[in-house]
Amino acid sequence: MTDIQGLLGDEADDLLAHTAHGIPKEDMVLPGPDFVERAVAVSDRSPRVLRNLQSLFDHGRLAGTGHLSILPVDQGIEHSAASAFAANPRYLDPGNVVELAVEGGCNAVASTLGVLGAVSRRYAHRIPFIVKLNHNELLTYPNHYDQVMFGDVEQCFDLGAAGVGATVYFGSEQSDRQLQEAREAFARAHQLGMFSVLWCYLRNPAFKKDGVDYSVSADLTGQANHLGVTIEADIVKQKQPENNGGYLALGFGRTDERLYDKLTTDHPIDLTRWQVANCYMGRVGLINSGGASAGKGDLAQAVRTAVINKRAGGTGLITGRKAFQRPTAEGIALLNAVQDVYLDDDVTVA
């Protein structure tokens, strides 16, 4: 097993011994082997959605734990193929993308319609597919930032996907349209028996003020999550919070002082707990993103993110560039290290 304490270094005691008081764990709907039956089966989801969602939780090294480890590879569109794959060009081949998820013990692979469609007959029965339907492409000059549909839900169903995914850039000028498109896609996916995953990202230059990026503040990302679960996302993907007080600093919207002095502290577990709470107190699973690859520190950073997510009551991690932008054996080892956090009974909910 991974040396979690060693990788956490000086933060080990603070992260592993912290107790959350603002929103106690007893009030949360926590992950567990019976999560689908306990938290989702009482909803309006059809038996076919429940079956596909259960297959997601029953796959890979984390099968039966109620936690998720997902490999996402859509960065060839979202960031450009050169920036995503120059470090390891073999992942321009969709077969190698899915093989990394399989060998890495992931619950699922999330990628584009083209990537998963290219190898669906070989792999759709071996690992759950999540097709990411919309993307932000950066070939338009000058660049603009918008999520547009690259496929439809029926295509995802035909290639054997277990779920569909979409992004909404909350705070952007186009967010209303994106939200409506994602809502329509999720409703159709549920009709066909597929679950839904929403990338709830904040995107607006105004969210950066005085050198602080409030697009990763707990209060604003929490509200994005709350909007995401409102359109019946079954899983929410969100960046882990790095600060708080976005509403206060930017001077817009509505908030409550009790969020800052009673419900949260500046501890990363408490900030992430607020994200989980906005996912209907955990009835919808929160997976945090792994972020960009920074080199040698990736393993420790990935483990840290996983510890915070798990102890906050989150459902798992979605780790892409940190895994596929390095030699395959190292990528598998990093994915396994993240999974080891969720397999370690000593890492408990705070």
JOLINGI-V692548 format. One record per pair of residues at least 12 apart in sequence whose C-alpha atoms are under 6 Angstrom apart, sorted by the first residue. I is the first residue (numbers start at 0). GAP is how many residues later the second one is. D is the distance in Angstrom with one decimal. If there is no record, write none. Layout:
I/GAP/D
I/GAP/D
This chain:
1/335/5.7
6/293/5.0
18/331/4.7
19/330/5.5
21/240/5.7
21/241/4.0
21/242/5.7
27/253/5.2
27/254/6.0
28/252/5.9
28/253/4.8
28/254/5.6
29/283/5.9
30/35/4.9
31/33/5.5
31/34/4.2
32/31/4.9
32/32/4.8
32/33/4.8
38/244/5.6
47/145/4.5
48/144/4.3
48/145/5.2
48/146/5.6
51/110/5.5
55/51/5.7
58/48/4.8
59/45/4.5
59/46/5.0
59/47/4.8
60/44/5.0
66/248/4.9
66/249/5.3
67/39/6.0
67/248/4.6
68/37/5.1
68/38/5.5
68/247/5.8
68/248/5.3
68/249/5.9
69/36/5.5
69/37/5.7
69/38/5.1
69/39/5.7
69/248/4.6
70/30/5.9
70/38/4.9
70/247/5.8
70/248/5.4
70/249/5.4
71/37/6.0
71/38/4.5
71/39/5.8
71/248/5.0
72/38/5.0
73/37/5.1
73/38/5.8
76/60/5.5
77/58/5.3
77/59/5.6
86/238/5.5
87/237/5.5
93/21/5.1
103/228/4.6
103/231/5.9
107/19/5.8
107/20/4.8
107/21/5.9
108/20/5.5
109/20/4.5
109/21/5.8
110/20/5.5
110/21/5.6
111/19/5.6
111/20/5.1
112/18/5.7
119/39/5.8
123/36/5.8
127/34/5.6
128/32/4.7
128/33/5.5
129/31/5.9
129/33/4.6
129/34/5.0
130/33/4.8
130/34/5.8
131/32/5.9
131/33/4.4
131/34/5.6
132/16/5.8
132/17/5.7
132/18/5.6
132/32/6.0
132/33/5.5
133/13/5.6
133/14/5.0
133/15/4.1
133/16/5.4
133/32/5.5
134/12/4.8
134/13/5.5
161/32/5.2
162/31/4.6
162/32/4.5
162/33/5.5
163/32/5.1
164/31/5.7
164/32/4.5
164/33/5.7
165/32/5.2
166/31/5.7
166/32/4.4
167/32/5.7
168/32/5.2
168/33/5.2
168/34/5.2
169/32/4.7
170/31/5.9
170/32/5.7
170/33/5.8
171/31/5.6
171/32/5.5
182/48/5.5
195/37/5.2
195/38/5.2
196/36/5.5
196/37/5.9
196/38/4.7
196/39/5.7
197/35/5.9
197/38/5.0
197/39/6.0
198/38/4.7
199/24/5.8
199/38/5.6
201/13/5.3
213/32/5.2
215/25/4.9
215/26/5.7
216/24/5.3
216/25/6.0
216/26/4.6
216/27/4.4
216/29/5.8
217/23/5.2
217/26/5.0
217/53/5.5
218/25/6.0
221/53/4.5
221/56/5.6
224/53/6.0
225/52/5.0
225/53/5.8
233/50/5.6
234/49/5.6
234/50/4.9
235/50/5.0
236/50/4.9
236/51/5.6
237/50/5.0
238/49/5.4
238/50/5.2
239/48/5.7
268/39/5.3
268/43/5.2
271/40/5.8
272/39/4.7
284/30/5.2
285/28/5.1
285/29/5.3
286/28/5.5
286/29/4.7
286/30/5.0
287/29/5.1
288/28/5.9
288/29/5.0
289/28/5.9
289/29/4.6
291/29/5.8
292/28/5.6
292/29/4.6
298/35/5.9
302/35/5.4
310/37/5.7
310/38/4.0
310/39/5.0
312/36/5.8
